[in-house]
Amino acid sequence: METEPETLACILHAWVYDDVMKTTVVQVRDVPVDVVATLKARADARGESLAAFLRNLLAQEASMPPIEDVMAGIEAREPFYLAAEDLRAFREDGRP
């Protein structure tokens, strides 16, 4: 029995993805219907499946440092002060 090329491609993709990407299943319960509809619409607008859209959204969130770390970094910085004339000069130079 000969296997179709499309089937072989799917099997190869699943094998490589599982081997390279080490994934697991995440299930989220009790998501409001309107929230799912909005997420599906956003995924469709990007030409993605809902699963791919959510996977990318979760990966983006996981790649960002926790807000506590960001705030601690800001707090650890040396404070600086500007005089009113410095601010006026920035504005006149076109700097925000």
C-alpha positions as CSV (number, residue, x, y, z in Angstrom):
1,M,0.0,0.0,0.0
2,E,1.4,3.3,-1.1
3,T,1.1,6.4,1.1
4,E,0.0,9.7,-0.5
5,P,2.7,12.5,-0.5
6,E,0.3,14.8,1.5
7,T,0.0,12.2,4.2
8,L,3.8,11.7,4.3
9,A,4.2,15.5,4.6
10,C,1.8,15.6,7.5
11,I,3.5,12.7,9.3
12,L,7.0,14.3,8.7
13,H,5.8,17.7,9.9
14,A,4.3,16.2,13.1
15,W,7.4,14.2,13.8
16,V,9.8,17.1,13.2
17,Y,7.6,19.6,15.1
18,D,7.3,17.3,18.1
19,D,11.0,16.5,18.1
20,V,12.1,20.1,17.7
21,M,9.4,22.1,19.4
22,K,8.8,20.0,22.5
23,T,5.1,20.9,23.1
24,T,2.3,20.1,25.4
25,V,-1.5,20.6,25.4
26,V,-3.0,23.5,27.3
27,Q,-6.8,23.6,27.8
28,V,-8.5,26.7,29.0
29,R,-12.0,26.3,30.4
30,D,-14.9,28.8,30.8
31,V,-13.8,31.2,28.1
32,P,-16.7,33.5,27.2
33,V,-18.2,32.9,23.7
34,D,-17.7,36.5,22.7
35,V,-14.0,36.3,23.7
36,V,-13.5,33.2,21.5
37,A,-15.3,34.9,18.6
38,T,-13.1,37.9,18.9
39,L,-9.9,35.8,19.0
40,K,-11.2,33.7,16.0
41,A,-11.8,36.9,14.0
42,R,-8.3,38.2,14.8
43,A,-6.8,34.9,13.8
44,D,-8.8,34.9,10.5
45,A,-7.7,38.4,9.8
46,R,-4.1,37.3,10.0
47,G,-4.7,34.1,8.0
48,E,-3.9,31.9,11.0
49,S,-5.8,29.2,12.7
50,L,-7.1,29.9,16.2
51,A,-4.6,27.4,17.6
52,A,-1.6,29.1,15.8
53,F,-2.9,32.6,16.9
54,L,-3.2,31.6,20.5
55,R,0.2,29.7,20.4
56,N,1.9,32.9,19.1
57,L,0.1,35.0,21.7
58,L,1.2,32.8,24.6
59,A,4.8,32.6,23.2
60,Q,4.9,36.4,23.0
61,E,3.6,36.8,26.6
62,A,6.1,34.2,27.8
63,S,9.0,36.0,26.1
64,M,8.4,39.2,28.1
65,P,9.9,39.7,31.5
66,P,7.5,39.8,34.5
67,I,6.3,43.3,35.3
68,E,7.9,42.9,38.8
69,D,11.3,42.5,37.1
70,V,10.7,45.5,34.9
71,M,9.7,47.7,37.8
72,A,12.6,46.5,39.9
73,G,15.0,47.4,37.1
74,I,13.5,50.9,36.8
75,E,13.7,51.4,40.5
76,A,17.4,50.4,40.6
77,R,18.3,53.1,38.0
78,E,20.0,56.2,39.1
79,P,17.5,59.0,39.1
80,F,18.2,62.1,37.0
81,Y,16.7,65.6,37.1
82,L,16.1,68.1,34.4
83,A,15.8,71.8,34.8
84,A,12.9,73.6,33.1
85,E,15.3,75.2,30.6
86,D,16.5,71.8,29.6
87,L,12.9,70.7,28.8
88,R,12.3,73.9,26.8
89,A,15.5,73.3,24.8
90,F,14.4,69.7,24.1
91,R,11.1,71.0,22.8
92,E,12.7,73.7,20.7
93,D,15.1,71.1,19.2
94,G,12.0,69.0,18.3
95,R,12.8,66.3,20.7
96,P,9.8,64.6,22.5
